[in-house]
């Protein structure tokens, strides 16, 4: 049995994939077993500080992170921890996770750069 934990950075009460990982409302964390979503829970974003969120999600046992966009620093930390990053996703959070499981959601590889953290 293959189990995955997929975190989708989301907005609108956990309904839609966010455009920017660090500034999302929270994370829909879905558990998948043998190609099917078997559970899910929404976790509010605990705060955007450089390097914090990748370690936070790693501590939850996440294997895959899905977002519309993400900064290069976060992507590098995920890579160091062996967590797969999918960027360029849009639409519903659960649908994005289902598409990833089905193998139809591919990363655009697009990373954000030059954005300000504005004291977050």
N, C-alpha and C positions, 0 to 999 in steps of 0.2 A: 504494500500500500504506500503510495507516494503522497506525502502531506506537504502542502505549501502554505505559507502565510504571506498574503499579498496586502500591502498598505497602499491605499489610493488617497493621495492628497486631495481633499475635497472642500467644497463650499456649499452654500445653500442648504445648510443642515445636513450635510453628508450626502447630498443627492447628486452633485455634479463634480467632475474633475476640475480642479483649480488650474488657473493659468500660471501660477507661481508657487512652487513647493513651499518655501519658507513662510509665506504669508497666507497660507490656507487657514480656513476655520478649524480644520481638524483632519483626522485620518480615519477612513473606513478601513478596518483591518479584517480581511476575509480569510477564513480557513478553507482550504480546498483539499479534498482527498479523492484520489483516483479520478481527477478531471471534473469534479463537481464541487460547487461551493456548499460547504456543510455548516458554516456559521459565519457570523460577522458582528462587529461591534464598532461603534463610533467613539473615537477618543479626541477630545478638544485639543487644539494645538497648545502645548504648554509654554510656548514662547519661542521667538526667533532670535537665536544667538548663534553666531558662526560656529559650526561644528556640533551644536547640541542635538539637533533633530536626528541626524544620522545615528548618533550613539543611542538616543532614546528609542528609535525604532529597532536598532540592532538588539537592544536589551529586551525587546518584546519578542524576539525570535523571528523577525520579518525576513523573508527570502527575496522578495521583489517589491520595488517601489514604483508606482505609476503616478505621473504628474504631467501637466501641460508643459511646464518649463521648470528648470532647476539651475541653480548656480553651479559653476565648475567645482568649487570647494566641496560642496555637499556631495556631488557626484563622485569626486575622488575618494572621499571618506567611505561612501557606500562600496566602491570598488575594492578598497583596501580590506573591507570586512566581508567581501564575497557576496554582497547583495546586488542583485541585478537591478538596473535603473532603466525604466521605459519613459521617455519624454515624448511630447507631441500628442498626447492623448487628449481627447475631447469627449463631451457627452456625459452620460450617466456613470457614476462611480462603480456600481455593481456590474453594469454592462462592460465597462473597461476591464474589470477583473475577469469576467467570463470570457471576453475576447482573448485576453492573455492566455488563459487556461486552454482555450481552443486552438491557440497558435496563430490567431489572425491579427493580433495587436503587435505591431513592430515599432521599435523606437525610431524616432526621426533623428536622434542623436543631437538634437538642438539643445544647447545650453545657454542660459542667460549670462550676460556679462555687462559690466559697467553700470549696474544698478546700485542704488544707495540703500543702506540699511536704516537710515534715518533715526539712529539712536535706539533701534529695537533691541 
